[in-house]
């Protein structure tokens, strides 16, 4: 009997050691343009106060027998959930993404390969960890972080954590991914199949909001403000010298 497989992906605060659920988790920093590997040896799932959540249906389409004259794709629906958790001690956020299949629905594949790309993390520091072995790369602009299960490892849909220094969020994120592997068809040898998928409107870290100026007030650059302060200070000093007769 095939067990239910779950995918839970998370993002939280940028520190070398993360305290989640009372335990310390070793996370590996990944800079823009960099790459790291994680083993999952010390991972603990994140906890926190639930701030926001959402659920979507994701369709995975596989051509289960490409040897047929007119192969037809078979659709498999999985449930995608996303959550935002807040650390009550630091006010920093954890972004949790999960996928769950209905038991005994997805095809059983050999040599499975999972690839997941999360965006956007541009403008934030990131540390990564997972409960499995993954190779992790980050785009040069820092926006996209990609996880690919390490070569030669047995694949179980994982728990992944991306630590950031964000304290705000929005739902403008996206996930691009693919799941593939070898499928035994009839009495022949294995056939490689692969299905890409995407999820839009996911939670992602965001810059803190900046309050707009009052109506009719034109914001000035910091340098202009410093100049005005200097001019005002000079005028006050001049009037003060006049009073002293100097």
One Martini backbone bead per residue (centre of mass of N, CA, C, O) as a GRO file, in nm:
protein
  246
    1UNK     BB    1   0.094   0.037   0.025
    2UNK     BB    2   0.075   0.366  -0.047
    3UNK     BB    3   0.189   0.637   0.084
    4UNK     BB    4   0.153   0.938   0.189
    5UNK     BB    5   0.273   1.231   0.035
    6UNK     BB    6   0.472   1.509   0.149
    7UNK     BB    7   0.499   1.871   0.107
    8UNK     BB    8   0.718   2.082   0.303
    9UNK     BB    9   0.775   2.433   0.290
   10UNK     BB   10   1.018   2.674   0.424
   11UNK     BB   11   1.041   3.011   0.577
   12UNK     BB   12   1.282   3.225   0.755
   13UNK     BB   13   1.529   3.326   0.956
   14UNK     BB   14   1.858   3.482   0.939
   15UNK     BB   15   2.054   3.218   1.057
   16UNK     BB   16   2.272   2.970   1.134
   17UNK     BB   17   2.079   2.911   1.382
   18UNK     BB   18   1.767   2.752   1.428
   19UNK     BB   19   1.476   2.805   1.637
   20UNK     BB   20   1.261   2.519   1.634
   21UNK     BB   21   1.069   2.389   1.864
   22UNK     BB   22   1.333   2.406   2.067
   23UNK     BB   23   1.533   2.366   1.830
   24UNK     BB   24   1.839   2.319   1.658
   25UNK     BB   25   1.916   2.439   1.325
   26UNK     BB   26   2.110   2.375   1.057
   27UNK     BB   27   2.209   2.634   0.835
   28UNK     BB   28   2.271   2.736   0.495
   29UNK     BB   29   2.416   2.972   0.330
   30UNK     BB   30   2.283   3.161   0.034
   31UNK     BB   31   2.396   3.338  -0.218
   32UNK     BB   32   2.400   3.514  -0.477
   33UNK     BB   33   2.512   3.269  -0.709
   34UNK     BB   34   2.494   3.027  -0.526
   35UNK     BB   35   2.595   2.702  -0.371
   36UNK     BB   36   2.451   2.411  -0.203
   37UNK     BB   37   2.435   2.153   0.054
   38UNK     BB   38   2.197   1.921   0.194
   39UNK     BB   39   2.103   1.649   0.435
   40UNK     BB   40   1.889   1.653   0.697
   41UNK     BB   41   2.006   1.571   0.991
   42UNK     BB   42   1.883   1.859   1.164
   43UNK     BB   43   1.584   1.873   1.112
   44UNK     BB   44   1.310   2.105   1.203
   45UNK     BB   45   1.005   2.196   1.220
   46UNK     BB   46   0.829   2.470   1.209
   47UNK     BB   47   0.703   2.734   1.422
   48UNK     BB   48   0.395   2.929   1.501
   49UNK     BB   49   0.198   3.188   1.423
   50UNK     BB   50  -0.087   3.213   1.250
   51UNK     BB   51  -0.151   3.444   0.976
   52UNK     BB   52  -0.169   3.264   0.701
   53UNK     BB   53  -0.372   3.098   0.434
   54UNK     BB   54  -0.377   2.839   0.165
   55UNK     BB   55  -0.558   2.673  -0.117
   56UNK     BB   56  -0.469   2.440  -0.382
   57UNK     BB   57  -0.484   2.300  -0.709
   58UNK     BB   58  -0.267   2.051  -0.851
   59UNK     BB   59  -0.165   1.948  -1.178
   60UNK     BB   60  -0.051   1.629  -1.287
   61UNK     BB   61   0.092   1.533  -1.608
   62UNK     BB   62   0.093   1.204  -1.749
   63UNK     BB   63   0.259   0.986  -1.974
   64UNK     BB   64   0.231   0.644  -1.923
   65UNK     BB   65   0.229   0.565  -2.260
   66UNK     BB   66   0.441   0.658  -2.519
   67UNK     BB   67   0.395   0.394  -2.719
   68UNK     BB   68   0.151   0.496  -2.820
   69UNK     BB   69   0.012   0.639  -3.093
   70UNK     BB   70  -0.199   0.810  -2.881
   71UNK     BB   71  -0.103   0.974  -2.637
   72UNK     BB   72  -0.234   1.028  -2.301
   73UNK     BB   73  -0.290   1.227  -2.047
   74UNK     BB   74  -0.267   1.200  -1.691
   75UNK     BB   75  -0.440   1.323  -1.417
   76UNK     BB   76  -0.314   1.469  -1.102
   77UNK     BB   77  -0.433   1.565  -0.792
   78UNK     BB   78  -0.313   1.816  -0.568
   79UNK     BB   79  -0.256   1.963  -0.253
   80UNK     BB   80  -0.205   2.309  -0.191
   81UNK     BB   81  -0.025   2.473   0.075
   82UNK     BB   82  -0.016   2.793   0.253
   83UNK     BB   83   0.193   2.960   0.503
   84UNK     BB   84   0.204   3.194   0.783
   85UNK     BB   85   0.455   3.238   1.029
   86UNK     BB   86   0.507   3.369   1.361
   87UNK     BB   87   0.749   3.487   1.566
   88UNK     BB   88   0.690   3.610   1.882
   89UNK     BB   89   0.991   3.705   1.950
   90UNK     BB   90   1.075   3.850   1.644
   91UNK     BB   91   0.847   3.880   1.401
   92UNK     BB   92   0.919   3.659   1.219
   93UNK     BB   93   0.886   3.466   0.919
   94UNK     BB   94   0.709   3.168   0.806
   95UNK     BB   95   0.714   2.973   0.507
   96UNK     BB   96   0.457   2.735   0.413
   97UNK     BB   97   0.475   2.453   0.190
   98UNK     BB   98   0.223   2.217   0.054
   99UNK     BB   99   0.194   1.865  -0.057
  100UNK     BB  100  -0.091   1.637  -0.127
  101UNK     BB  101  -0.185   1.318  -0.178
  102UNK     BB  102  -0.372   1.072  -0.275
  103UNK     BB  103  -0.385   0.765  -0.210
  104UNK     BB  104  -0.284   0.577  -0.476
  105UNK     BB  105  -0.226   0.779  -0.747
  106UNK     BB  106   0.048   0.812  -0.806
  107UNK     BB  107   0.303   0.714  -0.972
  108UNK     BB  108   0.545   0.466  -0.977
  109UNK     BB  109   0.885   0.559  -0.949
  110UNK     BB  110   1.201   0.555  -1.076
  111UNK     BB  111   1.439   0.768  -1.023
  112UNK     BB  112   1.357   1.022  -0.886
  113UNK     BB  113   1.292   1.375  -0.975
  114UNK     BB  114   1.324   1.685  -0.793
  115UNK     BB  115   1.208   2.023  -0.876
  116UNK     BB  116   1.246   2.350  -0.706
  117UNK     BB  117   1.119   2.691  -0.745
  118UNK     BB  118   1.164   2.996  -0.564
  119UNK     BB  119   0.957   3.300  -0.549
  120UNK     BB  120   1.085   3.586  -0.399
  121UNK     BB  121   1.434   3.673  -0.255
  122UNK     BB  122   1.490   3.953  -0.318
  123UNK     BB  123   1.674   4.135  -0.070
  124UNK     BB  124   1.755   3.866   0.089
  125UNK     BB  125   1.855   3.666   0.322
  126UNK     BB  126   1.975   3.313   0.310
  127UNK     BB  127   1.878   3.002   0.458
  128UNK     BB  128   1.924   2.641   0.435
  129UNK     BB  129   1.703   2.349   0.467
  130UNK     BB  130   1.652   1.983   0.521
  131UNK     BB  131   1.524   1.634   0.532
  132UNK     BB  132   1.717   1.615   0.282
  133UNK     BB  133   1.895   1.568  -0.014
  134UNK     BB  134   2.027   1.880  -0.151
  135UNK     BB  135   2.059   2.093  -0.421
  136UNK     BB  136   2.148   2.446  -0.405
  137UNK     BB  137   2.033   2.735  -0.590
  138UNK     BB  138   2.109   3.084  -0.672
  139UNK     BB  139   2.044   3.351  -0.817
  140UNK     BB  140   2.212   3.637  -0.896
  141UNK     BB  141   1.954   3.820  -0.790
  142UNK     BB  142   1.811   3.628  -0.551
  143UNK     BB  143   1.513   3.532  -0.630
  144UNK     BB  144   1.594   3.228  -0.692
  145UNK     BB  145   1.532   2.897  -0.545
  146UNK     BB  146   1.685   2.577  -0.597
  147UNK     BB  147   1.569   2.235  -0.571
  148UNK     BB  148   1.762   1.922  -0.584
  149UNK     BB  149   1.790   1.610  -0.570
  150UNK     BB  150   2.029   1.416  -0.496
  151UNK     BB  151   2.235   1.210  -0.634
  152UNK     BB  152   2.145   0.878  -0.535
  153UNK     BB  153   1.879   0.941  -0.389
  154UNK     BB  154   1.608   0.892  -0.205
  155UNK     BB  155   1.273   0.989  -0.271
  156UNK     BB  156   1.114   1.229  -0.059
  157UNK     BB  157   0.896   1.437   0.010
  158UNK     BB  158   0.983   1.732   0.157
  159UNK     BB  159   1.143   1.942   0.392
  160UNK     BB  160   1.178   2.299   0.353
  161UNK     BB  161   1.414   2.567   0.436
  162UNK     BB  162   1.396   2.937   0.430
  163UNK     BB  163   1.600   3.183   0.545
  164UNK     BB  164   1.517   3.515   0.653
  165UNK     BB  165   1.496   3.889   0.706
  166UNK     BB  166   1.193   3.897   0.710
  167UNK     BB  167   0.865   4.078   0.822
  168UNK     BB  168   0.722   4.051   0.546
  169UNK     BB  169   0.435   4.002   0.312
  170UNK     BB  170   0.305   3.822   0.019
  171UNK     BB  171   0.107   3.694  -0.287
  172UNK     BB  172   0.356   3.704  -0.538
  173UNK     BB  173   0.441   3.425  -0.564
  174UNK     BB  174   0.636   3.130  -0.690
  175UNK     BB  175   0.620   2.792  -0.834
  176UNK     BB  176   0.859   2.575  -0.986
  177UNK     BB  177   0.826   2.236  -1.132
  178UNK     BB  178   0.933   1.879  -1.112
  179UNK     BB  179   0.836   1.532  -1.192
  180UNK     BB  180   1.040   1.234  -1.224
  181UNK     BB  181   1.096   0.913  -1.408
  182UNK     BB  182   1.071   0.566  -1.402
  183UNK     BB  183   0.860   0.349  -1.608
  184UNK     BB  184   0.689   0.053  -1.611
  185UNK     BB  185   0.600  -0.095  -1.932
  186UNK     BB  186   0.509  -0.379  -1.919
  187UNK     BB  187   0.781  -0.578  -2.063
  188UNK     BB  188   0.953  -0.351  -2.071
  189UNK     BB  189   1.136  -0.103  -2.018
  190UNK     BB  190   1.207   0.184  -1.895
  191UNK     BB  191   1.031   0.502  -1.881
  192UNK     BB  192   1.064   0.835  -1.916
  193UNK     BB  193   0.903   1.072  -1.700
  194UNK     BB  194   0.752   1.413  -1.705
  195UNK     BB  195   0.633   1.692  -1.486
  196UNK     BB  196   0.525   2.002  -1.493
  197UNK     BB  197   0.482   2.288  -1.260
  198UNK     BB  198   0.263   2.548  -1.115
  199UNK     BB  199   0.251   2.822  -0.863
  200UNK     BB  200   0.046   3.081  -0.780
  201UNK     BB  201   0.014   3.298  -0.514
  202UNK     BB  202   0.240   3.290  -0.312
  203UNK     BB  203   0.414   3.316  -0.041
  204UNK     BB  204   0.633   3.599   0.041
  205UNK     BB  205   0.873   3.799   0.089
  206UNK     BB  206   0.879   4.149   0.210
  207UNK     BB  207   0.891   4.462   0.223
  208UNK     BB  208   0.852   4.716   0.410
  209UNK     BB  209   0.638   4.950   0.469
  210UNK     BB  210   0.589   5.284   0.336
  211UNK     BB  211   0.480   5.577   0.420
  212UNK     BB  212   0.316   5.815   0.282
  213UNK     BB  213   0.280   6.124   0.219
  214UNK     BB  214   0.107   6.378   0.253
  215UNK     BB  215  -0.096   6.567   0.100
  216UNK     BB  216   0.112   6.796  -0.087
  217UNK     BB  217   0.374   6.636  -0.020
  218UNK     BB  218   0.713   6.646  -0.109
  219UNK     BB  219   0.949   6.433  -0.132
  220UNK     BB  220   1.284   6.428  -0.003
  221UNK     BB  221   1.589   6.384  -0.010
  222UNK     BB  222   1.823   6.345   0.229
  223UNK     BB  223   2.025   6.564   0.124
  224UNK     BB  224   1.821   6.798   0.131
  225UNK     BB  225   1.760   6.794   0.431
  226UNK     BB  226   2.049   6.852   0.526
  227UNK     BB  227   2.070   7.128   0.383
  228UNK     BB  228   1.835   7.267   0.531
  229UNK     BB  229   1.948   7.234   0.813
  230UNK     BB  230   2.208   7.394   0.763
  231UNK     BB  231   2.075   7.661   0.683
  232UNK     BB  232   1.913   7.701   0.941
  233UNK     BB  233   2.156   7.699   1.131
  234UNK     BB  234   2.302   7.946   1.003
  235UNK     BB  235   2.077   8.156   1.057
  236UNK     BB  236   2.071   8.137   1.363
  237UNK     BB  237   2.368   8.210   1.412
  238UNK     BB  238   2.362   8.491   1.282
  239UNK     BB  239   2.146   8.619   1.474
  240UNK     BB  240   2.308   8.565   1.734
  241UNK     BB  241   2.554   8.744   1.661
  242UNK     BB  242   2.401   9.010   1.641
  243UNK     BB  243   2.312   9.022   1.940
  244UNK     BB  244   2.629   9.016   2.033
  245UNK     BB  245   2.809   9.190   1.827
  246UNK     BB  246   2.977   8.975   1.607
   0.00000   0.00000   0.00000
